[in-house]
Amino acid sequence: MVNDETRMQVTPVTLQARHVTLAPLMLEHADALAEVGLDPSLWQWIPNPVTTPQEMHAYVATALDERERGVALPFVILDRASGRPIGSTRYAKIEPLHRRLEIGWTWYALASQRTAANTETKLLLLAHAFETLRANRVELKTDALNERSRRAILRLGATQEGVFRRHVVCASGRVRDTVYFSIIDSEWPAVKAGLQQRLERNP
């Protein structure tokens, strides 16, 4: 039998970098997230897009339910200078026994895209996963048609592991193929160095 001490203990935490703060998502963040997060382009590749304030409230409520069940840890992404929400992300598919989790459900307001926010967010999440939680493996996935996301995940230093064919039925009725990637603990030092160099080049 596996000792409880060997299980990964994933609990709410606040993570902070130069430009962003990742704080535990709360229901009261829903209105502010709706103010910046209803542009259709943000949800182009998401199976169930969020298009109304009511749907944003449901999106947040679902994330909080998953946190209560111990299978996800959702964050609100805050602009550190203003303290205002600019997006959301989460740990998901948490498997404490096997010391693995997924990073996903990540989106940013249009004004925060192509800034340091994404790089800092990934650095914070990966560093906490590997250095504090002692994860063996972090998974990432994206729609097979989302070439931009696929390139971005590969630039992190992740390894593409395969394509889950006809994996998800989207709200539009399209059946999505999903591409899976991973980073394992032995690869983390090189991935970390690459992210830090990217921030130094484009602060």
ROKE-755239 format. One line per field, with one value per atom (N, C-alpha, C): x, y, z; atom name. Coordinates in pm, whole numbers, plus 50000, padded with zeros to 5 digits. Last residue first. Layout:
REM ROKE-755239
x: X | ...
y: Y | ...
z: Z | ...
atome: CA | ...
This chain:
REM ROKE-755239
x: 51115 | 51057 | 50923 | 51251 | 51128 | 51057 | 51481 | 51485 | 51367 | 51394 | 51505 | 51512 | 51199 | 51159 | 51268 | 51364 | 51262 | 51217 | 51511 | 51579 | 51480 | 51307 | 51374 | 51448 | 51246 | 51145 | 51208 | 51491 | 51438 | 51334 | 51509 | 51611 | 51561 | 51287 | 51292 | 51392 | 51372 | 51251 | 51251 | 51591 | 51612 | 51493 | 51464 | 51570 | 51593 | 51265 | 51228 | 51343 | 51329 | 51337 | 51316 | 51275 | 51415 | 51435 | 50992 | 51074 | 51219 | 50848 | 50874 | 50980 | 50583 | 50716 | 50734 | 50383 | 50422 | 50559 | 50083 | 50224 | 50255 | 49836 | 49888 | 50039 | 49578 | 49721 | 49769 | 49266 | 49340 | 49486 | 49008 | 49127 | 49208 | 48657 | 48794 | 48895 | 48382 | 48452 | 48601 | 48140 | 48265 | 48327 | 47935 | 47910 | 48034 | 47981 | 47942 | 47903 | 48079 | 47942 | 47891 | 48263 | 48252 | 48106 | 48367 | 48259 | 48238 | 48695 | 48598 | 48492 | 48839 | 48850 | 48739 | 48941 | 48797 | 48773 | 49255 | 49166 | 49019 | 49504 | 49383 | 49278 | 49833 | 49706 | 49593 | 50134 | 50042 | 49915 | 50338 | 50330 | 50233 | 50574 | 50446 | 50444 | 50728 | 50736 | 50596 | 50816 | 50736 | 50756 | 50936 | 51025 | 50950 | 50787 | 50813 | 50922 | 50751 | 50854 | 50883 | 50532 | 50663 | 50775 | 50338 | 50368 | 50503 | 50340 | 50374 | 50411 | 50254 | 50390 | 50433 | 49992 | 50086 | 50230 | 49881 | 49898 | 49998 | 49884 | 49953 | 49980 | 49721 | 49864 | 49942 | 49470 | 49523 | 49674 | 49382 | 49378 | 49440 | 49393 | 49488 | 49491 | 49374 | 49304 | 49407 | 49600 | 49535 | 49464 | 49760 | 49694 | 49630 | 50003 | 49937 | 49870 | 50120 | 50063 | 50002 | 50399 | 50296 | 50251 | 50533 | 50491 | 50385 | 50595 | 50677 | 50654 | 50601 | 50533 | 50635 | 50651 | 50736 | 50664 | 50539 | 50455 | 50533 | 50774 | 50701 | 50618 | 50882 | 50972 | 50903 | 50677 | 50796 | 50878 | 50470 | 50442 | 50565 | 50600 | 50529 | 50504 | 50702 | 50793 | 50724 | 50463 | 50556 | 50652 | 50347 | 50276 | 50371 | 50546 | 50495 | 50431 | 50572 | 50687 | 50642 | 50316 | 50366 | 50485 | 50311 | 50213 | 50263 | 50520 | 50528 | 50431 | 50415 | 50543 | 50555 | 50180 | 50173 | 50301 | 50278 | 50184 | 50184 | 50428 | 50501 | 50406 | 50212 | 50288 | 50362 | 50027 | 50157 | 50232 | 49743 | 49806 | 49933 | 49613 | 49725 | 49794 | 49400 | 49505 | 49627 | 49233 | 49305 | 49420 | 49280 | 49216 | 49300 | 49358 | 49395 | 49310 | 49332 | 49298 | 49332 | 49352 | 49420 | 49372 | 49311 | 49198 | 49249 | 49613 | 49526 | 49414 | 49824 | 49807 | 49723 | 49773 | 49768 | 49761 | 49979 | 49867 | 49878 | 50107 | 50097 | 49975 | 50145 | 50222 | 50226 | 49990 | 50089 | 50172 | 49831 | 49905 | 50017 | 49710 | 49808 | 49893 | 49633 | 49646 | 49751 | 49424 | 49523 | 49518 | 49305 | 49337 | 49440 | 49468 | 49353 | 49400 | 49542 | 49587 | 49462 | 49445 | 49427 | 49518 | 49349 | 49422 | 49398 | 49239 | 49228 | 49310 | 49256 | 49238 | 49230 | 49285 | 49312 | 49296 | 49161 | 49170 | 49195 | 49366 | 49246 | 49266 | 49586 | 49510 | 49387 | 49761 | 49626 | 49546 | 50004 | 50003 | 49865 | 49943 | 49996 | 49989 | 49654 | 49760 | 49813 | 49582 | 49566 | 49683 | 49408 | 49533 | 49508 | 49275 | 49250 | 49386 | 49294 | 49351 | 49286 | 49193 | 49181 | 49238 | 49270 | 49305 | 49306 | 49097 | 49148 | 49184 | 49008 | 49060 | 49114 | 48879 | 49021 | 49081 | 48627 | 48642 | 48788 | 48670 | 48616 | 48633 | 48752 | 48847 | 48798 | 48515 | 48627 | 48735 | 48375 | 48327 | 48439 | 48523 | 48525 | 48473 | 48459 | 48598 | 48606 | 48185 | 48232 | 48376 | 48191 | 48128 | 48173 | 48309 | 48378 | 48322 | 48105 | 48243 | 48322 | 47890 | 47884 | 48023 | 47984 | 47954 | 47949 | 47996 | 48120 | 48099 | 47726 | 47812 | 47947 | 47647 | 47591 | 47678 | 47782 | 47817 | 47765 | 47857 | 47772 | 47821 | 48027 | 47983 | 47898 | 48260 | 48192 | 48155 | 48251 | 48287 | 48203 | 48362 | 48240 | 48271 | 48615 | 48495 | 48364 | 48807 | 48756 | 48628 | 48898 | 48944 | 48897 | 48778 | 48770 | 48801 | 48775 | 48716 | 48706 | 48865 | 48931 | 48889 | 48694 | 48825 | 48897 | 48470 | 48463 | 48598 | 48514 | 48543 | 48544 | 48485 | 48375 | 48398 | 48658 | 48676 | 48566 | 48630 | 48747 | 48751 | 48396 | 48424 | 48536 | 48417 | 48324 | 48351 | 48591 | 48638 | 48547 | 48421 | 48538 | 48595 | 48234 | 48191 | 48309 | 48394 | 48324 | 48285 | 48509 | 48589 | 48510 | 48342 | 48333 | 48421 | 48424 | 48303 | 48292 | 48780 | 48664 | 48543 | 49098 | 48977 | 48861 | 49391 | 49281 | 49156 | 49609 | 49540 | 49430 | 49893 | 49796 | 49736 | 49994 | 49970 | 49866 | 50240 | 50113 | 50114 | 50489 | 50374 | 50240 | 50670 | 50685 | 50557 | 50468 | 50585 | 50587 | 50326 | 50345 | 50475 | 50057 | 50188 | 50207 | 49878 | 49896 | 50040 | 49690 | 49812 | 49810 | 49519 | 49517 | 49638 | 49711 | 49620 | 49624 | 49811 | 49780 | 49674 | 50043 | 49945 | 49921 | 50105 | 50120 | 50008 | 50202 | 50104 | 50132 | 50367 | 50420 | 50324 | 50221 | 50328 | 50386 | 50055 | 49998 | 50106 | 50206 | 50196 | 50143 | 50046 | 50123 | 50099 | 50084 | 50000 | 50088
y: 54128 | 54151 | 54224 | 53940 | 54016 | 54042 | 53824 | 53886 | 53978 | 53730 | 53825 | 53897 | 53548 | 53667 | 53772 | 53359 | 53428 | 53555 | 53267 | 53339 | 53418 | 53137 | 53252 | 53334 | 52932 | 53031 | 53156 | 52789 | 52848 | 52956 | 52705 | 52796 | 52864 | 52531 | 52650 | 52752 | 52331 | 52408 | 52539 | 52232 | 52292 | 52378 | 52137 | 52240 | 52308 | 51942 | 52071 | 52172 | 51688 | 51790 | 51931 | 51533 | 51543 | 51650 | 51545 | 51613 | 51630 | 51611 | 51528 | 51594 | 51730 | 51765 | 51677 | 51646 | 51636 | 51694 | 51654 | 51683 | 51658 | 51559 | 51555 | 51576 | 51683 | 51653 | 51664 | 51564 | 51634 | 51588 | 51619 | 51543 | 51627 | 51670 | 51720 | 51610 | 51705 | 51606 | 51637 | 51964 | 51912 | 51812 | 52071 | 51944 | 51884 | 52288 | 52313 | 52186 | 52180 | 52233 | 52258 | 51881 | 52023 | 52066 | 51584 | 51642 | 51786 | 51457 | 51543 | 51590 | 51274 | 51270 | 51344 | 51176 | 51187 | 51181 | 51063 | 51087 | 51084 | 51199 | 51125 | 51156 | 51182 | 51244 | 51149 | 51222 | 51155 | 51234 | 51368 | 51224 | 51152 | 51618 | 51571 | 51419 | 51763 | 51658 | 51618 | 52106 | 51986 | 51889 | 52344 | 52231 | 52103 | 52557 | 52541 | 52438 | 52509 | 52607 | 52602 | 52336 | 52281 | 52377 | 52525 | 52420 | 52356 | 52681 | 52743 | 52637 | 52500 | 52556 | 52615 | 52458 | 52346 | 52396 | 52713 | 52654 | 52539 | 52735 | 52834 | 52777 | 52526 | 52524 | 52621 | 52363 | 52488 | 52490 | 52117 | 52223 | 52354 | 51967 | 51936 | 52043 | 52143 | 52100 | 52076 | 52026 | 52130 | 52066 | 51982 | 51934 | 52050 | 51869 | 51980 | 51921 | 51745 | 51725 | 51854 | 51668 | 51769 | 51751 | 51446 | 51468 | 51578 | 51425 | 51348 | 51393 | 51699 | 51621 | 51544 | 51848 | 51733 | 51641 | 52078 | 51958 | 51832 | 52240 | 52235 | 52107 | 52187 | 52219 | 52212 | 52124 | 52040 | 52063 | 52313 | 52171 | 52085 | 52557 | 52508 | 52357 | 52569 | 52571 | 52516 | 52571 | 52459 | 52454 | 52814 | 52687 | 52568 | 53008 | 52993 | 52855 | 52968 | 52950 | 52929 | 53033 | 52897 | 52871 | 53307 | 53212 | 53069 | 53415 | 53415 | 53314 | 53374 | 53312 | 53305 | 53529 | 53386 | 53316 | 53794 | 53726 | 53575 | 53937 | 53846 | 53762 | 53918 | 53991 | 53888 | 53802 | 53839 | 53935 | 53936 | 53836 | 53892 | 54133 | 54070 | 53961 | 54211 | 54310 | 54250 | 53983 | 54016 | 54112 | 53785 | 53895 | 53934 | 53436 | 53572 | 53672 | 53100 | 53205 | 53341 | 52755 | 52885 | 52981 | 52489 | 52580 | 52724 | 52359 | 52392 | 52486 | 52111 | 52256 | 52289 | 51814 | 51883 | 52033 | 51590 | 51682 | 51744 | 51333 | 51400 | 51490 | 51135 | 51258 | 51320 | 50920 | 50905 | 51031 | 51019 | 50894 | 50882 | 51254 | 51261 | 51134 | 51377 | 51238 | 51232 | 51608 | 51587 | 51441 | 51738 | 51595 | 51556 | 52062 | 51974 | 51830 | 52390 | 52253 | 52166 | 52670 | 52575 | 52453 | 53012 | 52890 | 52791 | 53328 | 53217 | 53099 | 53690 | 53558 | 53453 | 53923 | 53927 | 53789 | 54110 | 53983 | 54004 | 54367 | 54326 | 54192 | 54480 | 54384 | 54331 | 54644 | 54695 | 54607 | 54499 | 54644 | 54695 | 54232 | 54268 | 54418 | 54098 | 54193 | 54248 | 53762 | 53904 | 53983 | 53482 | 53551 | 53701 | 53250 | 53370 | 53435 | 52891 | 53021 | 53131 | 52568 | 52681 | 52810 | 52259 | 52374 | 52496 | 51941 | 52060 | 52166 | 51739 | 51702 | 51821 | 51779 | 51747 | 51710 | 51869 | 51725 | 51681 | 52140 | 52073 | 51922 | 52181 | 52201 | 52130 | 52132 | 52040 | 52057 | 52356 | 52222 | 52119 | 52554 | 52547 | 52412 | 52504 | 52495 | 52481 | 52558 | 52423 | 52403 | 52832 | 52741 | 52596 | 52931 | 52944 | 52845 | 52863 | 52818 | 52821 | 53007 | 52861 | 52801 | 53266 | 53224 | 53071 | 53252 | 53270 | 53230 | 53230 | 53116 | 53128 | 53485 | 53369 | 53245 | 53649 | 53654 | 53533 | 53443 | 53535 | 53543 | 53258 | 53370 | 53472 | 53017 | 53103 | 53232 | 52698 | 52839 | 52911 | 52399 | 52465 | 52612 | 52345 | 52266 | 52331 | 52606 | 52546 | 52469 | 52758 | 52619 | 52546 | 53008 | 52942 | 52792 | 53178 | 53046 | 52964 | 53423 | 53358 | 53212 | 53513 | 53462 | 53391 | 53620 | 53486 | 53427 | 53769 | 53781 | 53641 | 53756 | 53704 | 53720 | 53859 | 53725 | 53671 | 54089 | 54081 | 53950 | 54061 | 54191 | 54180 | 53810 | 53829 | 53960 | 53866 | 53781 | 53795 | 54014 | 54080 | 53997 | 53811 | 53933 | 54002 | 53614 | 53584 | 53710 | 53646 | 53688 | 53680 | 53530 | 53676 | 53729 | 53268 | 53300 | 53450 | 53248 | 53259 | 53298 | 53094 | 53144 | 53142 | 53191 | 53095 | 53159 | 53372 | 53359 | 53254 | 53476 | 53368 | 53344 | 53782 | 53705 | 53599 | 53924 | 53858 | 53795 | 54047 | 54109 | 54048 | 53902 | 54047 | 54112 | 53669 | 53704 | 53855 | 53442 | 53580 | 53593 | 53246 | 53249 | 53385 | 53103 | 53223 | 53226 | 52797 | 52874 | 52998 | 52501 | 52638 | 52718 | 52193 | 52279 | 52421 | 51877 | 51997 | 52077 | 51657 | 51736 | 51869 | 51338 | 51479 | 51556 | 51076 | 51137 | 51286 | 50981 | 50984 | 51049 | 50979 | 51078 | 51086 | 50760 | 50891 | 50997 | 50480 | 50566 | 50703 | 50227 | 50350 | 50435 | 49880 | 50000 | 50125
z: 47869 | 48001 | 47997 | 47676 | 47652 | 47785 | 47777 | 47644 | 47620 | 48022 | 48019 | 47885 | 47943 | 48018 | 48020 | 47819 | 47740 | 47811 | 48036 | 47928 | 47842 | 48176 | 48236 | 48131 | 47996 | 48029 | 48091 | 47996 | 47873 | 47900 | 48260 | 48207 | 48080 | 48269 | 48354 | 48300 | 48094 | 48063 | 48143 | 48236 | 48105 | 48064 | 48476 | 48480 | 48345 | 48375 | 48429 | 48434 | 48305 | 48200 | 48254 | 48523 | 48481 | 48374 | 48536 | 48636 | 48592 | 48210 | 48328 | 48414 | 48023 | 48075 | 48198 | 47734 | 47875 | 47897 | 47533 | 47555 | 47703 | 47295 | 47431 | 47433 | 47099 | 47103 | 47247 | 46993 | 47097 | 47098 | 46760 | 46794 | 46893 | 46800 | 46808 | 46831 | 46613 | 46694 | 46687 | 46626 | 46570 | 46666 | 46770 | 46704 | 46640 | 46923 | 46784 | 46711 | 47155 | 47158 | 47016 | 47059 | 47094 | 47090 | 47179 | 47099 | 47147 | 47165 | 47236 | 47137 | 47004 | 47149 | 47221 | 46757 | 46784 | 46935 | 46887 | 46774 | 46815 | 47048 | 47083 | 46976 | 46958 | 46925 | 46965 | 47159 | 47069 | 47048 | 47279 | 47303 | 47210 | 47258 | 47207 | 47217 | 47535 | 47434 | 47389 | 47603 | 47623 | 47507 | 47573 | 47595 | 47622 | 47497 | 47641 | 47666 | 47230 | 47268 | 47418 | 47242 | 47205 | 47243 | 47303 | 47400 | 47369 | 47069 | 47198 | 47301 | 46875 | 46866 | 47001 | 46969 | 46959 | 46953 | 46944 | 47077 | 47073 | 46663 | 46747 | 46886 | 46574 | 46545 | 46633 | 46652 | 46708 | 46693 | 46577 | 46476 | 46524 | 46809 | 46702 | 46594 | 47112 | 46992 | 46880 | 47368 | 47288 | 47171 | 47689 | 47569 | 47495 | 47924 | 47855 | 47732 | 48240 | 48107 | 48055 | 48430 | 48402 | 48258 | 48668 | 48530 | 48526 | 48930 | 48836 | 48693 | 49157 | 49054 | 48971 | 49390 | 49353 | 49256 | 49476 | 49480 | 49449 | 49441 | 49568 | 49579 | 49188 | 49300 | 49435 | 49004 | 49014 | 49141 | 49055 | 49035 | 49061 | 49069 | 49187 | 49175 | 48807 | 48921 | 49046 | 48658 | 48645 | 48763 | 48743 | 48758 | 48752 | 48680 | 48816 | 48837 | 48402 | 48490 | 48634 | 48311 | 48292 | 48385 | 48386 | 48438 | 48426 | 48235 | 48381 | 48442 | 47977 | 48016 | 48167 | 47991 | 47966 | 48010 | 48046 | 48136 | 48116 | 47872 | 47962 | 48048 | 47581 | 47682 | 47768 | 47414 | 47359 | 47452 | 47589 | 47505 | 47443 | 47718 | 47790 | 47709 | 47565 | 47592 | 47659 | 47575 | 47452 | 47477 | 47869 | 47800 | 47679 | 47844 | 47883 | 47806 | 47969 | 47873 | 47933 | 48023 | 48035 | 47928 | 48067 | 48087 | 48101 | 48227 | 48115 | 48154 | 48328 | 48326 | 48204 | 48519 | 48390 | 48414 | 48711 | 48693 | 48556 | 48931 | 48802 | 48800 | 49129 | 49128 | 48987 | 49177 | 49070 | 49049 | 49385 | 49402 | 49301 | 49279 | 49389 | 49403 | 48997 | 49042 | 49153 | 48847 | 48952 | 48999 | 48632 | 48621 | 48727 | 48664 | 48648 | 48636 | 48753 | 48756 | 48744 | 48542 | 48652 | 48639 | 48477 | 48445 | 48558 | 48343 | 48437 | 48386 | 48333 | 48277 | 48385 | 48461 | 48317 | 48254 | 48738 | 48666 | 48517 | 48886 | 48815 | 48745 | 49003 | 49082 | 49013 | 48872 | 48898 | 48992 | 48877 | 48897 | 48937 | 48824 | 48955 | 48981 | 48703 | 48670 | 48801 | 48788 | 48818 | 48763 | 48713 | 48679 | 48697 | 48936 | 48860 | 48835 | 48923 | 48960 | 48878 | 49046 | 48953 | 49012 | 49061 | 49144 | 49053 | 49066 | 48998 | 49102 | 49222 | 49091 | 49013 | 49464 | 49465 | 49331 | 49491 | 49472 | 49461 | 49502 | 49620 | 49612 | 49237 | 49347 | 49473 | 49105 | 49082 | 49189 | 49196 | 49231 | 49213 | 49071 | 49217 | 49266 | 48803 | 48848 | 48999 | 48810 | 48778 | 48825 | 48864 | 48960 | 48936 | 48631 | 48758 | 48860 | 48449 | 48426 | 48558 | 48548 | 48548 | 48531 | 48501 | 48638 | 48648 | 48223 | 48299 | 48444 | 48162 | 48132 | 48204 | 48239 | 48307 | 48284 | 48056 | 48198 | 48275 | 47764 | 47839 | 47983 | 47650 | 47566 | 47639 | 47640 | 47737 | 47664 | 47466 | 47481 | 47585 | 47493 | 47540 | 47566 | 47373 | 47338 | 47377 | 47237 | 47361 | 47329 | 47034 | 47039 | 47166 | 47070 | 46940 | 46949 | 47280 | 47301 | 47174 | 47210 | 47322 | 47335 | 47014 | 46971 | 47084 | 47147 | 47088 | 47049 | 47461 | 47318 | 47255 | 47731 | 47650 | 47500 | 47934 | 47881 | 47793 | 48075 | 47986 | 47908 | 48220 | 48158 | 48055 | 48332 | 48221 | 48148 | 48540 | 48429 | 48308 | 48701 | 48642 | 48527 | 48768 | 48699 | 48630 | 48902 | 48777 | 48700 | 49146 | 49031 | 48901 | 49333 | 49315 | 49202 | 49340 | 49264 | 49239 | 49289 | 49376 | 49290 | 49255 | 49192 | 49291 | 49420 | 49413 | 49354 | 49195 | 49323 | 49310 | 49056 | 49043 | 49181 | 48930 | 49051 | 49018 | 48709 | 48738 | 48876 | 48688 | 48622 | 48662 | 48850 | 48832 | 48782 | 49042 | 48962 | 48942 | 49275 | 49228 | 49150 | 49391 | 49327 | 49262 | 49653 | 49571 | 49522 | 49674 | 49700 | 49611 | 49774 | 49722 | 49767 | 49731 | 49807 | 49751 | 49686 | 49608 | 49681 | 49756 | 49831 | 49759 | 49637 | 49609 | 49678 | 49858 | 49770 | 49754 | 50049 | 49914 | 49815 | 50279 | 50271 | 50130 | 50260 | 50229 | 50214 | 50100 | 50217 | 50176 | 49923 | 49914 | 50037 | 50000 | 50000 | 50000
atome: N | CA | C | N | CA | C | N | CA | C | N | CA | C | N | CA | C | N | CA | C | N | CA | C | N | CA | C | N | CA | C | N | CA | C | N | CA | C | N | CA | C | N | CA | C | N | CA | C | N | CA | C | N | CA | C | N | CA | C | N | CA | C | N | CA | C | N | CA | C | N | CA | C | N | CA | C | N | CA | C | N | CA | C | N | CA | C | N | CA | C | N | CA | C | N | CA | C | N | CA | C | N | CA | C | N | CA | C | N | CA | C | N | CA | C | N | CA | C | N | CA | C | N | CA | C | N | CA | C | N | CA | C | N | CA | C | N | CA | C | N | CA | C | N | CA | C | N | CA | C | N | CA | C | N | CA | C | N | CA | C | N | CA | C | N | CA | C | N | CA | C | N | CA | C | N | CA | C | N | CA | C | N | CA | C | N | CA | C | N | CA | C | N | CA | C | N | CA | C | N | CA | C | N | CA | C | N | CA | C | N | CA | C | N | CA | C | N | CA | C | N | CA | C | N | CA | C | N | CA | C | N | CA | C | N | CA | C | N | CA | C | N | CA | C | N | CA | C | N | CA | C | N | CA | C | N | CA | C | N | CA | C | N | CA | C | N | CA | C | N | CA | C | N | CA | C | N | CA | C | N | CA | C | N | CA | C | N | CA | C | N | CA | C | N | CA | C | N | CA | C | N | CA | C | N | CA | C | N | CA | C | N | CA | C | N | CA | C | N | CA | C | N | CA | C | N | CA | C | N | CA | C | N | CA | C | N | CA | C | N | CA | C | N | CA | C | N | CA | C | N | CA | C | N | CA | C | N | CA | C | N | CA | C | N | CA | C | N | CA | C | N | CA | C | N | CA | C | N | CA | C | N | CA | C | N | CA | C | N | CA | C | N | CA | C | N | CA | C | N | CA | C | N | CA | C | N | CA | C | N | CA | C | N | CA | C | N | CA | C | N | CA | C | N | CA | C | N | CA | C | N | CA | C | N | CA | C | N | CA | C | N | CA | C | N | CA | C | N | CA | C | N | CA | C | N | CA | C | N | CA | C | N | CA | C | N | CA | C | N | CA | C | N | CA | C | N | CA | C | N | CA | C | N | CA | C | N | CA | C | N | CA | C | N | CA | C | N | CA | C | N | CA | C | N | CA | C | N | CA | C | N | CA | C | N | CA | C | N | CA | C | N | CA | C | N | CA | C | N | CA | C | N | CA | C | N | CA | C | N | CA | C | N | CA | C | N | CA | C | N | CA | C | N | CA | C | N | CA | C | N | CA | C | N | CA | C | N | CA | C | N | CA | C | N | CA | C | N | CA | C | N | CA | C | N | CA | C | N | CA | C | N | CA | C | N | CA | C | N | CA | C | N | CA | C | N | CA | C | N | CA | C | N | CA | C | N | CA | C | N | CA | C | N | CA | C | N | CA | C | N | CA | C | N | CA | C | N | CA | C | N | CA | C | N | CA | C | N | CA | C | N | CA | C | N | CA | C | N | CA | C | N | CA | C | N | CA | C | N | CA | C | N | CA | C | N | CA | C | N | CA | C | N | CA | C | N | CA | C | N | CA | C | N | CA | C | N | CA | C | N | CA | C | N | CA | C | N | CA | C
